[in-house]
């Protein structure tokens, strides 16, 4: 990881010398399309070995191996002219002749990609570093590269692109392990970012189920689906999937919220959804009109939540990340929660402490697990504790997958303890579907208030302050 990280940093340092690249977001986008072509070329080499009939969708002179991989290859103005006037126009308008799915994927990646660099000499330096120093052959190397995505998104955050943040791998891994995806089940992440959940699904199925035949591999490829609205995360997700052996990833560059509710049919429904939908943001005007009046809002997490319930098949399973605000939200959020408890069995809520998503956000989050097709009878809660000696997570002390051993050992044999408790669906209905339930077994007074209770206390404090201010004004 250290070597990969330093390589990425040195590449970005080279780009900083280039007059055409302005800021972290452009540097990351520039790096993204080059990494995609290198990784795609490496995987094509594997596919050519295993499938004698494989035909590349990219014509010979445009393949990475033929213009980029030679450190003594074209450079300077000749390289710049080739990239700007031959490579990009050809890949943006790639014909769907050979290997249509892969061709469409390449075309989609380059649809919103650009070469920002103006120095062909610096561009050659970057290409040579990518070619010689980024090795992605082993599973360990692929996992190390996943960590690069975290670094990339941290850079994006500092570049001012709010709303994009990396879901820590321990969180995605735990959710996937509890959902237990099976080969042949259609798995969807409707807001997939850089593809962390989906690559965990691939790793889980490959590690726990036998993929023996070409048909098994095809079943895995055909049933992993993602959708991402923004161009850069979409490019990174596609690259990540190729890196994990998916020949033609089903990662759509789209916004599922922009599709009318009535357009979804039974054939669109899926068996498994794992996701961390964007929260704290607002969709553009008019998107809410795609939803039934009961669920109309511009708050992104609420829209995704209602759509997820709609897209699951009966018997389908979901594990997702949601903020505290959804748990105690009113209005549209209440109606969505009523639908959730009526149409689905919301069997588990894991309450995560502060800092899990540091440094991107300090908002407290929760992991919700439910199955569609039967109503909720009771909801089990589990309050995830900090490990000994830790008071908050941070960039240097992130959450670790081993910490979830507590939940895993409790999962199949549930009993109340200092971290776990349950509440009936009937009681939640009486509380107007406020899911922000206090741990009755908590021993640490510091953690006794729920988010909704803290907001209520703050409201009361502000009201008293306002009242006191009015009295003081009246006296003077």
URGI-V519187 format. One record per residue. PHI is phi in degrees with one decimal (* if undefined). NEAR is the number of other ideal C-beta (glycine too) atoms within 8 Angstrom. D_LAST is the distance of its C-alpha to the last C-alpha in Angstrom with 1 decimal. Layout:
phi=PHI near=NEAR d_last=D_LAST
phi=PHI near=NEAR d_last=D_LAST
This chain:
phi=* near=6 d_last=65.2
phi=-61.5 near=5 d_last=64.6
phi=-65.7 near=7 d_last=67.4
phi=-61.2 near=12 d_last=66.2
phi=-62.0 near=11 d_last=62.7
phi=-69.5 near=8 d_last=63.8
phi=-64.1 near=11 d_last=66.1
phi=-61.0 near=12 d_last=63.2
phi=-63.9 near=8 d_last=61.2
phi=-67.6 near=9 d_last=64.1
phi=-64.2 near=12 d_last=64.6
phi=-67.0 near=12 d_last=61.0
phi=-64.7 near=8 d_last=61.4
phi=-62.5 near=12 d_last=64.4
phi=-63.3 near=14 d_last=62.5
phi=-64.3 near=8 d_last=59.8
phi=-79.1 near=7 d_last=62.5
phi=-88.2 near=13 d_last=63.1
phi=-70.7 near=5 d_last=61.5
phi=-89.5 near=8 d_last=61.4
phi=-98.7 near=12 d_last=59.4
phi=-115.9 near=5 d_last=55.6
phi=92.4 near=7 d_last=53.5
phi=-61.9 near=10 d_last=54.0
phi=-59.5 near=11 d_last=54.1
phi=-70.5 near=10 d_last=57.1
phi=-62.1 near=13 d_last=58.8
phi=-67.8 near=13 d_last=58.6
phi=-63.2 near=14 d_last=60.0
phi=-60.1 near=15 d_last=62.7
phi=-62.5 near=14 d_last=63.7
phi=-60.0 near=13 d_last=63.5
phi=-70.3 near=13 d_last=66.3
phi=-71.2 near=12 d_last=68.6
phi=-61.8 near=11 d_last=68.2
phi=-59.4 near=13 d_last=68.9
phi=-64.7 near=10 d_last=72.1
phi=-64.6 near=13 d_last=73.3
phi=-65.8 near=12 d_last=72.6
phi=-60.9 near=12 d_last=74.1
phi=-65.3 near=12 d_last=77.2
phi=-64.3 near=10 d_last=77.6
phi=-68.8 near=12 d_last=77.4
phi=-60.1 near=11 d_last=79.9
phi=-60.6 near=9 d_last=82.3
phi=-63.4 near=8 d_last=82.0
phi=-66.5 near=10 d_last=82.5
phi=-66.9 near=9 d_last=85.5
phi=-72.0 near=6 d_last=87.1
phi=-86.7 near=6 d_last=86.5
phi=-137.0 near=7 d_last=87.2
phi=-66.0 near=4 d_last=90.1
phi=-94.1 near=4 d_last=89.1
phi=-64.7 near=10 d_last=85.6
phi=-126.2 near=6 d_last=84.9
phi=-69.5 near=11 d_last=81.9
phi=-76.4 near=12 d_last=79.8
phi=-99.7 near=8 d_last=79.2
phi=-66.5 near=7 d_last=82.1
phi=-53.7 near=6 d_last=84.0
phi=-72.3 near=7 d_last=82.7
phi=-97.9 near=11 d_last=79.0
phi=-74.9 near=12 d_last=79.2
phi=-48.5 near=10 d_last=77.4
phi=-61.2 near=7 d_last=80.7
phi=-101.2 near=9 d_last=82.3
phi=-128.5 near=11 d_last=79.8
phi=-111.9 near=13 d_last=77.3
phi=-70.0 near=9 d_last=79.0
phi=-81.8 near=5 d_last=81.4
phi=-62.9 near=6 d_last=79.6
phi=-99.3 near=3 d_last=82.0
phi=-72.9 near=10 d_last=81.4
phi=-57.6 near=8 d_last=80.1
phi=-147.9 near=9 d_last=77.2
phi=58.3 near=9 d_last=75.5
phi=-63.2 near=6 d_last=75.6
phi=-64.2 near=9 d_last=78.2
phi=-65.1 near=13 d_last=76.0
phi=-61.6 near=13 d_last=73.0
phi=-63.5 near=10 d_last=75.2
phi=-62.5 near=11 d_last=76.5
phi=-65.2 near=12 d_last=73.1
phi=-75.2 near=9 d_last=71.4
phi=-108.7 near=7 d_last=74.4
phi=-122.5 near=11 d_last=76.5
phi=-61.4 near=10 d_last=74.7
phi=-64.7 near=13 d_last=71.3
phi=-58.4 near=8 d_last=72.8
phi=-69.0 near=10 d_last=75.5
phi=-75.4 near=12 d_last=73.2
phi=-67.2 near=9 d_last=70.6
phi=-119.7 near=7 d_last=73.5
phi=-60.4 near=12 d_last=75.6
phi=-78.5 near=5 d_last=78.2
phi=-92.3 near=8 d_last=78.5
phi=-93.3 near=6 d_last=82.2
phi=-94.7 near=7 d_last=82.7
phi=50.9 near=10 d_last=80.6
phi=-57.2 near=9 d_last=78.3
phi=-64.8 near=8 d_last=75.5
phi=-67.3 near=11 d_last=75.3
phi=-62.0 near=14 d_last=75.6
phi=-63.5 near=10 d_last=72.6
phi=-61.7 near=12 d_last=70.6
phi=-60.8 near=13 d_last=71.4
phi=-61.9 near=13 d_last=70.5
phi=-64.6 near=10 d_last=67.2
phi=-63.5 near=13 d_last=66.3
phi=-87.3 near=12 d_last=67.1
phi=-55.0 near=9 d_last=65.5
phi=-116.1 near=7 d_last=62.2
phi=-102.2 near=11 d_last=63.5
phi=-143.3 near=7 d_last=63.9
phi=-93.4 near=9 d_last=65.5
phi=-87.6 near=11 d_last=62.9
phi=-73.0 near=14 d_last=65.0
phi=-110.4 near=7 d_last=66.6
phi=-105.6 near=11 d_last=68.9
phi=-67.1 near=14 d_last=72.0
phi=-69.1 near=8 d_last=72.7
phi=-66.7 near=12 d_last=69.4
phi=-60.9 near=15 d_last=69.8
phi=-63.0 near=13 d_last=73.2
phi=-61.2 near=9 d_last=71.7
phi=-63.4 near=15 d_last=69.2
phi=-59.2 near=10 d_last=72.0
phi=-64.2 near=9 d_last=74.2
phi=-65.2 near=13 d_last=71.5
phi=-60.3 near=13 d_last=70.9
phi=-65.0 near=11 d_last=74.7
phi=-91.2 near=6 d_last=75.6
phi=-109.1 near=8 d_last=72.6
phi=-103.1 near=11 d_last=71.2
phi=-110.5 near=5 d_last=73.6
phi=-134.7 near=9 d_last=72.9
phi=-84.9 near=5 d_last=76.1
phi=-97.4 near=5 d_last=75.3
phi=-62.8 near=5 d_last=72.8
phi=-63.2 near=6 d_last=71.1
phi=-66.3 near=10 d_last=70.8
phi=-64.6 near=11 d_last=69.3
phi=-64.9 near=8 d_last=66.7
phi=-62.8 near=10 d_last=65.9
phi=-68.6 near=12 d_last=65.4
phi=-57.4 near=12 d_last=62.9
phi=-67.0 near=11 d_last=60.7
phi=-63.2 near=11 d_last=60.9
phi=-59.8 near=13 d_last=59.1
phi=-62.8 near=9 d_last=56.2
phi=-63.1 near=10 d_last=56.2
phi=-60.6 near=13 d_last=56.5
phi=-71.4 near=13 d_last=53.5
phi=-65.2 near=11 d_last=51.4
phi=-63.5 near=12 d_last=52.2
phi=-61.7 near=13 d_last=51.3
phi=-60.8 near=12 d_last=47.9
phi=-70.9 near=7 d_last=47.3
phi=-82.2 near=10 d_last=48.5
phi=93.2 near=5 d_last=45.6
phi=-89.5 near=8 d_last=47.4
phi=-66.6 near=6 d_last=44.9
phi=94.4 near=7 d_last=46.2
phi=-106.3 near=10 d_last=49.6
phi=-149.2 near=9 d_last=50.2
phi=-82.7 near=11 d_last=53.1
phi=-84.3 near=12 d_last=53.7
phi=-53.8 near=10 d_last=55.0
phi=-58.0 near=10 d_last=58.7
phi=-57.4 near=12 d_last=58.4
phi=-70.1 near=14 d_last=56.2
phi=-64.1 near=14 d_last=58.5
phi=-64.9 near=10 d_last=61.5
phi=-63.4 near=13 d_last=60.2
phi=-59.1 near=16 d_last=59.4
phi=-63.2 near=14 d_last=62.8
phi=-63.7 near=9 d_last=64.6
phi=-77.5 near=12 d_last=63.0
phi=-78.4 near=12 d_last=63.7
phi=53.7 near=5 d_last=67.4
phi=-65.7 near=11 d_last=68.3
phi=-118.9 near=7 d_last=72.1
phi=-57.3 near=10 d_last=74.5
phi=101.2 near=5 d_last=74.9
phi=-80.4 near=9 d_last=71.4
phi=-79.2 near=8 d_last=69.2
phi=-113.7 near=15 d_last=66.1
phi=-124.3 near=12 d_last=63.2
phi=-117.5 near=14 d_last=60.1
phi=-76.5 near=14 d_last=58.2
phi=-144.7 near=13 d_last=55.8
phi=-81.9 near=15 d_last=58.1
phi=54.7 near=13 d_last=56.6
phi=-91.5 near=12 d_last=59.2
phi=92.2 near=15 d_last=61.3
phi=-59.0 near=14 d_last=60.5
phi=-63.3 near=15 d_last=60.9
phi=-68.4 near=16 d_last=64.1
phi=-68.9 near=13 d_last=65.7
phi=-66.2 near=14 d_last=65.0
phi=-62.1 near=14 d_last=66.7
phi=-59.5 near=14 d_last=69.7
phi=-59.8 near=9 d_last=69.9
phi=-64.1 near=11 d_last=69.5
phi=-65.1 near=13 d_last=72.3
phi=-65.7 near=9 d_last=74.6
phi=-83.3 near=5 d_last=74.1
phi=-112.1 near=5 d_last=74.5
phi=-131.5 near=7 d_last=76.8
phi=-83.9 near=4 d_last=80.2
phi=-103.8 near=10 d_last=80.3
phi=-99.1 near=4 d_last=84.0
phi=-116.4 near=6 d_last=85.0
phi=-62.0 near=5 d_last=84.1
phi=-65.1 near=6 d_last=83.0
phi=-62.8 near=11 d_last=80.6
phi=-61.6 near=10 d_last=79.1
phi=-66.6 near=8 d_last=78.9
phi=-63.3 near=10 d_last=77.2
phi=-64.8 near=14 d_last=74.5
phi=-62.7 near=11 d_last=74.0
phi=-75.3 near=7 d_last=73.9
phi=-113.0 near=11 d_last=71.3
phi=-105.8 near=14 d_last=68.6
phi=-128.8 near=12 d_last=66.1
phi=-140.8 near=16 d_last=62.8
phi=-135.4 near=14 d_last=60.5
phi=-142.1 near=14 d_last=58.1
phi=-77.5 near=8 d_last=56.1
phi=-91.7 near=7 d_last=55.5
phi=-62.5 near=10 d_last=58.5
phi=-68.1 near=11 d_last=58.2
phi=-59.2 near=12 d_last=57.8
phi=-59.7 near=14 d_last=60.5
phi=-61.3 near=15 d_last=62.9
phi=-67.1 near=14 d_last=62.1
phi=-63.9 near=17 d_last=62.7
phi=-60.8 near=15 d_last=66.0
phi=-61.3 near=14 d_last=67.1
phi=-61.2 near=15 d_last=66.1
phi=-68.4 near=16 d_last=68.3
phi=-60.7 near=14 d_last=71.2
phi=-58.8 near=12 d_last=70.9
phi=-94.3 near=10 d_last=71.2
phi=88.6 near=8 d_last=74.5
phi=-86.2 near=11 d_last=73.3
phi=-65.5 near=9 d_last=75.6
phi=-135.3 near=10 d_last=73.7
phi=-59.7 near=12 d_last=70.1
phi=-91.4 near=8 d_last=68.5
phi=-114.1 near=15 d_last=65.2
phi=-83.6 near=8 d_last=63.9
phi=-90.9 near=10 d_last=61.6
phi=-161.0 near=8 d_last=59.5
phi=-125.5 near=7 d_last=56.4
phi=-61.3 near=10 d_last=57.4
phi=-70.1 near=11 d_last=54.2
phi=-85.2 near=7 d_last=55.4
phi=-94.5 near=8 d_last=58.4
phi=-64.4 near=5 d_last=58.2
phi=-53.0 near=9 d_last=58.2
phi=-74.5 near=4 d_last=61.3
phi=-76.5 near=6 d_last=63.3
phi=-75.3 near=9 d_last=63.5
phi=-120.5 near=5 d_last=66.7
phi=-58.8 near=4 d_last=68.4
phi=-67.7 near=4 d_last=70.2
phi=-84.8 near=7 d_last=66.9
phi=-76.9 near=9 d_last=65.8
phi=-127.6 near=13 d_last=66.2
phi=-88.9 near=10 d_last=66.9
phi=-137.5 near=14 d_last=64.4
phi=-127.7 near=16 d_last=61.0
phi=-129.1 near=17 d_last=59.4
phi=-166.2 near=15 d_last=56.3
phi=-127.1 near=10 d_last=52.9
phi=-65.8 near=14 d_last=51.4
phi=-59.9 near=9 d_last=48.6
phi=-133.0 near=12 d_last=45.1
phi=84.7 near=10 d_last=41.6
phi=-114.4 near=9 d_last=42.8
phi=-122.6 near=6 d_last=43.1
phi=-76.9 near=10 d_last=46.4
phi=-65.8 near=5 d_last=46.9
phi=-55.1 near=4 d_last=46.3
phi=99.2 near=5 d_last=49.1
phi=-60.9 near=12 d_last=50.4
phi=-62.5 near=10 d_last=48.8
phi=-71.5 near=6 d_last=51.0
phi=-76.5 near=9 d_last=54.0
phi=-109.3 near=11 d_last=52.8
phi=-57.0 near=6 d_last=53.0
phi=-56.6 near=5 d_last=49.8
phi=-59.8 near=7 d_last=49.1
phi=-110.1 near=12 d_last=48.7
phi=-74.6 near=9 d_last=47.1
phi=-163.2 near=10 d_last=44.4
phi=-104.0 near=9 d_last=44.1
phi=-75.6 near=12 d_last=43.4
phi=-60.6 near=14 d_last=46.6
phi=-62.0 near=14 d_last=47.1
phi=-65.6 near=14 d_last=46.8
phi=-62.9 near=16 d_last=49.3
phi=-64.0 near=15 d_last=51.7
phi=-63.1 near=13 d_last=51.5
phi=-66.3 near=12 d_last=52.5
phi=-68.2 near=12 d_last=55.3
phi=-59.6 near=14 d_last=56.6
phi=-59.1 near=13 d_last=57.1
phi=-65.3 near=8 d_last=58.8
phi=-85.4 near=12 d_last=61.1
phi=-75.7 near=15 d_last=62.4
phi=-72.3 near=8 d_last=65.8
phi=-60.2 near=6 d_last=66.2
phi=87.3 near=8 d_last=66.8
phi=-74.0 near=14 d_last=65.0
phi=-119.7 near=13 d_last=62.8
phi=-139.0 near=17 d_last=59.5
phi=-131.1 near=12 d_last=57.7
phi=-149.4 near=13 d_last=54.5
phi=-101.5 near=12 d_last=51.2
phi=-140.1 near=12 d_last=47.9
phi=-78.0 near=11 d_last=44.3
phi=-54.6 near=13 d_last=42.2
phi=-55.7 near=12 d_last=40.3
phi=-68.0 near=15 d_last=43.5
phi=-61.9 near=13 d_last=43.8
phi=-105.1 near=13 d_last=40.5
phi=-59.7 near=11 d_last=40.1
phi=-115.3 near=6 d_last=39.7
phi=67.1 near=7 d_last=40.9
phi=-59.4 near=12 d_last=43.9
phi=-59.4 near=13 d_last=44.1
phi=-62.6 near=11 d_last=44.5
phi=-66.6 near=10 d_last=47.4
phi=-66.4 near=13 d_last=49.1
phi=-66.4 near=12 d_last=48.9
phi=-62.0 near=10 d_last=50.3
phi=-61.9 near=11 d_last=53.2
phi=-58.3 near=13 d_last=53.6
phi=-75.8 near=14 d_last=54.1
phi=-85.1 near=8 d_last=56.2
phi=-94.9 near=9 d_last=58.6
phi=-132.4 near=16 d_last=58.6
phi=-96.1 near=10 d_last=59.0
phi=-80.2 near=12 d_last=55.9
phi=-89.8 near=10 d_last=57.6
phi=-148.2 near=13 d_last=55.6
phi=-127.6 near=14 d_last=52.2
phi=-95.1 near=11 d_last=52.1
phi=-93.4 near=11 d_last=48.6
phi=-90.0 near=11 d_last=48.4
phi=-82.0 near=13 d_last=45.9
phi=-62.9 near=7 d_last=43.7
phi=91.5 near=9 d_last=45.4
phi=-58.7 near=11 d_last=48.5
phi=-102.4 near=11 d_last=47.8
phi=-62.7 near=12 d_last=46.5
phi=-96.3 near=6 d_last=46.0
phi=-74.8 near=9 d_last=45.6
phi=-154.5 near=7 d_last=42.9
phi=-98.4 near=6 d_last=41.1
phi=-64.0 near=10 d_last=41.0
phi=-72.9 near=10 d_last=42.7
phi=-126.8 near=11 d_last=45.9
phi=-138.8 near=14 d_last=48.5
phi=-108.1 near=14 d_last=52.2
phi=-104.7 near=12 d_last=53.2
phi=-126.3 near=14 d_last=56.9
phi=-150.7 near=12 d_last=58.3
phi=-126.4 near=11 d_last=61.5
phi=-84.7 near=13 d_last=61.7
phi=115.9 near=9 d_last=63.9
phi=-147.4 near=5 d_last=62.8
phi=-73.0 near=9 d_last=59.6
phi=-75.9 near=14 d_last=57.5
phi=-100.2 near=6 d_last=58.2
phi=-152.7 near=9 d_last=56.2
phi=-115.0 near=14 d_last=54.2
phi=-91.7 near=11 d_last=54.8
phi=-111.7 near=14 d_last=52.1
phi=-138.7 near=13 d_last=52.7
phi=-93.0 near=11 d_last=50.0
phi=-69.8 near=12 d_last=51.4
phi=-88.3 near=7 d_last=50.8
phi=-68.7 near=8 d_last=50.5
phi=-68.2 near=7 d_last=53.8
phi=-55.2 near=4 d_last=53.9
phi=84.9 near=3 d_last=52.1
phi=-112.2 near=8 d_last=50.0
phi=-104.4 near=3 d_last=46.3
phi=-165.1 near=9 d_last=45.9
phi=-77.4 near=12 d_last=48.3
phi=-153.8 near=9 d_last=48.2
phi=-60.2 near=6 d_last=50.5
phi=-88.8 near=4 d_last=52.6
phi=-129.1 near=6 d_last=52.5
phi=-79.8 near=10 d_last=52.9
phi=-64.9 near=9 d_last=53.9
phi=-119.7 near=7 d_last=57.6
phi=-59.8 near=8 d_last=60.0
phi=-63.0 near=5 d_last=61.3
phi=-64.5 near=10 d_last=58.0
phi=-79.2 near=10 d_last=58.7
phi=-60.2 near=7 d_last=61.8
phi=-58.0 near=11 d_last=59.5
phi=-66.2 near=12 d_last=59.0
phi=-64.6 near=10 d_last=62.6
phi=-70.5 near=7 d_last=64.1
phi=-86.5 near=12 d_last=61.8
phi=-53.6 near=9 d_last=62.3
phi=-92.1 near=3 d_last=65.6
phi=-136.0 near=6 d_last=65.3
phi=-80.9 near=8 d_last=61.7
phi=-140.1 near=6 d_last=60.4
phi=-69.0 near=6 d_last=56.9
phi=-152.0 near=7 d_last=55.9
phi=-66.4 near=6 d_last=52.8
phi=-106.4 near=11 d_last=52.4
phi=-119.7 near=14 d_last=53.8
phi=-156.1 near=10 d_last=53.0
phi=-134.7 near=10 d_last=53.6
phi=-144.2 near=9 d_last=52.0
phi=-75.8 near=8 d_last=53.7
phi=-62.2 near=11 d_last=53.2
phi=-63.3 near=6 d_last=52.6
phi=-66.3 near=8 d_last=49.6
phi=-64.9 near=15 d_last=48.2
phi=-63.3 near=10 d_last=48.6
phi=-64.2 near=6 d_last=46.7
phi=-91.2 near=7 d_last=43.8
phi=57.4 near=7 d_last=43.9
phi=61.0 near=10 d_last=45.8
phi=-79.3 near=10 d_last=43.1
phi=-90.9 near=11 d_last=45.5
phi=-84.0 near=11 d_last=42.9
phi=-98.3 near=11 d_last=44.4
phi=-70.6 near=9 d_last=43.6
phi=-71.2 near=12 d_last=46.5
phi=-73.4 near=5 d_last=47.3
phi=-102.0 near=10 d_last=49.6
phi=-64.4 near=11 d_last=47.4
phi=-104.9 near=4 d_last=47.6
phi=-95.2 near=6 d_last=45.1
phi=-60.6 near=5 d_last=41.6
phi=-61.2 near=4 d_last=40.2
phi=-109.8 near=9 d_last=41.6
phi=-82.5 near=8 d_last=40.8
phi=-88.4 near=8 d_last=38.1
phi=-82.6 near=10 d_last=39.2
phi=-60.5 near=12 d_last=37.5
phi=-66.6 near=11 d_last=36.3
phi=-67.0 near=10 d_last=34.9
phi=-63.3 near=9 d_last=33.0
phi=-63.9 near=9 d_last=31.5
phi=-63.5 near=8 d_last=30.6
phi=-62.5 near=9 d_last=28.9
phi=-64.5 near=8 d_last=27.0
phi=-58.3 near=8 d_last=25.9
phi=-63.4 near=8 d_last=24.7
phi=-63.8 near=8 d_last=22.9
phi=-65.4 near=8 d_last=21.2
phi=-63.3 near=8 d_last=20.3
phi=-65.2 near=8 d_last=18.7
phi=-62.7 near=8 d_last=16.8
phi=-64.7 near=8 d_last=15.6
phi=-62.3 near=8 d_last=14.7
phi=-64.2 near=8 d_last=12.7
phi=-62.5 near=8 d_last=10.8
phi=-62.6 near=8 d_last=10.1
phi=-65.2 near=8 d_last=8.9
phi=-62.4 near=8 d_last=6.5
phi=-63.0 near=7 d_last=5.3
phi=-65.4 near=6 d_last=5.5
phi=-72.9 near=5 d_last=3.8
phi=-101.2 near=4 d_last=0.0
